[in-house]
Amino acid sequence: MTAHEQRTVCRLPLGATAADCWCQAIAYTPADGRTFQLGHHLANTPRLAMRWLHGRARDIADQLDPAAARPARHWIHDHAENERALATLARGEPYSFALAEDTTRYILSAHPTGSPR
């Protein structure tokens, strides 16, 4: 994640615990530097965080051209990558997936709330 993308991370809500994962989906247009929040969610476990990220990836993919949606659809069904993401989050490390179409980059991320950011 670039420095600009890290600055777009939302503040955690009050009451978040170390076991929670703060999830968000953003769209970023590098040409003009604009960032659009597409949604955020506080998940209670890494598995629920991945479920939320997969749902947002489906929503984004449904709006893209088939060729641009292919990487998101593959990622949603990639069991090995899902296990790697779960292990990353369980270690307290952030996880993100990026997708691009034309002039827009989409970033789906989860950050364990107990990890430094």
C-alpha positions, 0 to 999 in steps of 0.5 A, spaced: 500 500 500 502 506 498 503 512 503 497 516 500 493 509 500 495 508 508 493 516 509 486 514 507 485 509 512 479 510 517 480 511 524 478 505 528 471 506 532 471 506 539 470 500 542 474 496 537 478 490 541 485 487 539 481 481 536 477 485 531 479 487 524 477 494 521 476 493 513 475 498 508 474 498 501 476 504 497 477 507 490 483 511 488 484 515 481 491 516 481 491 521 475 488 526 480 489 523 487 482 522 489 480 517 494 472 514 494 470 510 500 466 504 498 465 502 505 468 499 511 466 494 517 469 492 523 469 484 523 470 480 530 475 475 526 479 474 521 475 470 517 469 475 518 473 480 515 475 476 509 468 474 508 466 482 508 472 483 503 470 478 498 463 481 498 465 487 497 470 484 491 463 481 488 460 488 488 466 491 485 467 486 480 459 486 478 460 493 476 467 492 471 468 489 464 468 482 464 476 482 463 477 487 469 473 483 473 477 476 472 482 478 477 477 479 483 473 473 481 479 469 481 481 472 488 474 470 491 475 463 490 483 462 491 483 458 497 490 458 498 490 466 498 484 466 503 488 461 507 494 466 507 490 472 508 487 469 514 494 467 517 497 474 515 491 477 519 491 472 525 499 474 526 496 481 527 499 484 520 494 488 515 492 484 509 490 488 502 488 486 495 488 491 489 484 491 483 485 496 477 480 498 471 482 503 466 484 509 471 481 507 477 484 502 482 480 499 488 483 497 494 480 492 499 484 491 506 483 489 513 487 491 519 487 487 525 486 493 531 491 490 535 496 491 530 500 498 530 499 502 523 
